[in-house]
Amino acid sequence: MRRRPIPCRIIVTLVWLAFLSVLPPGPARAADDLTPLTVLGYGCWVQDLAAAAADSVPTRLYPLGLSPHDALVQDNPVRLAALTRELRVREHALTDAWDASSFKTEASALAAARDYRDVGQYELALRWYAIAQQAAGLPLPTGPLAHEMFATAVLSGDSLRIDERCRDLLAAGDLADNEGAAIVAFRHYLARNDRPGLRRLLAQAAAQPERLTPELLFWQSYCLVAEGRHAESVPPLLRLVSGAQSAAGLAGWQRIWVVRALPDGLYMADRGGAAAILYGMLAVQPTGEAPLWASYQLANFALRDGDYAGAAALYRRSAGAAPVAAWQLRAVALAGSAEQLVGVGKGVVRHDDAHDSRP
């Protein structure tokens, strides 16, 4: 289903609300080096929050990238029993044939590899994938073949096979041409907490920023944040939100993560003015946890700038009706502290006024 284009008036309204209604006064209003394209692009992503929250059902399952429906069909017991019978027939034919070359075309080898993979015979599946690669005349697996081989290696749990696939991926050079394999690699190294492998892949991605697809930009940013390298995550995130139709291929949870991660990254990179503008655009959204988090961050800006009343109101907003997260509970406490500071300020003013009125 095609998404309707976002009217420009909505984006302009968001920007003006951010500037005039939400942002605290003082240094936080400085735009730093945000470009109009970035601000408008981020506005489109923010406007998509409600749809992203509703799009919570996964569309591609790790590591093969299958849809949930296809995964259920693939794991159907009747289908698996039929595959087992077909594999027995194929193995007997290979044993009896004097010349097995007819079984080793690219198409037949791929079919055999997928059948063995689907019944859990991953080592045999990888052998047939290698035969398919050889039949195709490829020095290195690329495209969908590279994706399937890497995913099968991950399913096998064999670290040697996974390392072989990673070496092939890095040797191929262009991650965009091997997007599926690169995404599996990012997710595998992240899940296994394999920092050396993850850093090699991140270095490869950093060397080709212009070539990365939106999905690769997302996983590059996500892994950089997981590594604690928040400042380095900002350039790929800026490229992602500034690109035309970048959000279209990402899942709902990914789009929500991006709209929260970009201002967080800017803040961690000591670009508070730019972060405050994006937090302001996010905070005016009516639903979800991300706007509450943005309000919490804006409250911190207001508290730092001495706007205690504004900080208290923003802390109360960020806590929500039923605070659950640790930062929401902290917001409740900080709201009380900010309100006390407002009272102290009023007391000081009254004291000064009384002192000035004395003859």
C-alpha positions, 0 to 999 in steps of 0.5 A, spaced: 500 500 500 502 506 497 503 511 503 500 518 501 505 524 500 506 528 507 503 535 505 508 541 506 504 544 511 504 539 516 512 539 516 512 547 516 507 546 522 512 541 526 518 546 524 514 552 527 512 548 533 519 546 535 521 553 534 516 557 537 512 552 542 517 547 545 524 549 545 527 552 551 530 559 550 538 561 550 543 557 547 539 551 545 535 555 540 542 555 535 541 551 529 548 549 529 550 546 522 543 543 520 541 544 513 534 545 511 534 538 507 535 535 514 530 538 518 525 537 513 527 530 512 527 529 519 520 532 519 517 527 514 520 521 519 517 524 525 510 525 521 511 517 520 511 515 527 504 513 528 504 509 522 511 506 524 508 504 531 503 500 528 507 497 523 510 492 529 510 485 525 516 483 523 517 483 515 523 479 514 526 474 519 533 473 521 537 470 518 534 468 511 530 475 510 524 470 509 517 473 511 513 470 517 508 467 512 514 464 508 517 461 514 511 458 516 510 455 509 518 453 509 517 449 516 511 445 514 512 438 516 509 435 510 513 440 506 519 437 510 517 430 509 517 431 501 524 434 501 527 429 505 524 424 500 526 428 494 533 428 497 534 421 498 532 420 490 537 425 488 543 422 492 541 415 489 541 418 482 548 421 484 551 415 487 548 411 481 550 416 475 557 415 472 557 422 470 554 427 475 555 433 471 547 434 469 546 435 477 551 440 477 548 446 473 547 452 477 540 452 478 540 444 480 545 446 485 542 452 488 535 447 489 539 442 492 543 447 497 536 450 499 533 443 500 538 441 504 538 447 508 531 447 509 531 440 512 537 442 517 543 439 513 547 445 513 554 442 511 551 439 505 547 445 503 554 449 504 557 444 499 552 445 494 552 453 494 559 452 493 558 448 487 552 453 484 558 458 485 563 454 481 557 453 476 556 460 475 563 462 474 563 467 480 570 468 484 566 470 490 559 469 492 555 476 490 548 478 491 542 473 493 547 467 493 552 471 498 546 472 502 544 465 502 551 462 504 552 467 509 545 466 512 546 458 512 553 459 515 550 462 521 544 457 521 550 452 522 553 455 528 560 453 525 565 459 526 569 457 521 564 457 516 562 464 518 569 467 518 569 464 511 563 468 509 565 474 512 572 474 508 568 473 502 564 479 504 570 484 505 574 481 499 568 483 495 568 490 497 562 493 495 557 492 501 551 495 497 552 489 491 551 484 497 546 488 502 543 481 504 550 478 506 552 485 509 546 485 514 546 478 516 554 480 518 552 486 522 546 482 526 551 476 527 556 480 530 552 484 534 548 478 537 555 474 538 558 481 541 564 479 536 567 486 537 573 485 532 568 482 526 563 488 527 569 493 527 572 490 521 565 491 517 564 498 520 571 500 517 568 497 510 562 501 511 565 507 513 570 507 506 564 507 502 558 512 505 556 514 498 554 507 496 550 504 502 543 503 501 538 505 507 538 498 510 545 498 510 546 506 513 541 503 519 545 497 521 551 501 520 548 507 525 545 501 530 552 498 530 556 504 532 551 506 537 551 499 540 559 500 540 558 507 544 561 511 538 555 515 538 558 521 534 560 517 529 553 514 528 551 522 526 553 522 519 550 516 517 543 518 520 544 524 517 544 521 510 539 516 512 534 522 514 536 526 508 535 521 503 529 521 499 524 515 500 529 512 505 524 510 510 520 506 505 524 499 506 525 500 513 521 496 519 517 500 524 521 499 529 527 501 525 524 508 523 522 509 531 529 508 533 532 513 527 528 519 530 530 518 537 537 516 535 539 522 531 538 527 536 541 523 541 547 522 537 547 530 536 547 531 543 552 526 545 557 529 539 556 536 543 551 539 538 546 541 543 543 546 539 542 541 533 539 536 538 534 541 541 531 543 534 530 535 533 528 534 540 523 539 539 520 536 532 519 530 536 516 532 542 510 535 539 508 528 536 502 525 540 503 518 541 509 513 543 515 513 547 519 517 543 516 524 544 516 523 551 523 521 551 524 528 547 520 532 552 525 529 557 531 531 554 528 538 552 527 539 560 534 537 561 536 543 556 531 548 560 534 546 567 541 547 564 538 554 562 535 556 568 528 555 566 525 551 572 518 552 570 519 550 563 523 544 565 518 542 571 512 542 565 517 538 560 519 533 566 511 532 568 510 531 560 515 526 559 513 522 565 507 520 562 500 518 565 504 511 568 511 512 569 515 505 567 522 507 565 527 509 569 528 515 566 521 517 567 521 515 574 527 520 574 523 525 571 518 525 576 523 526 581 526 532 577 520 535 576 519 536 583 526 539 584 525 544 578 518 546 582 522 547 588 527 551 585 521 555 582 519 556 589 526 558 591 526 563 585 520 567 587 522 567 594 528 571 592 525 575 588 520 577 594 526 578 599 529 583 594 523 587 592 522 587 600 529 590 601 528 595 595 522 598 598 525 599 605 526 607 606 
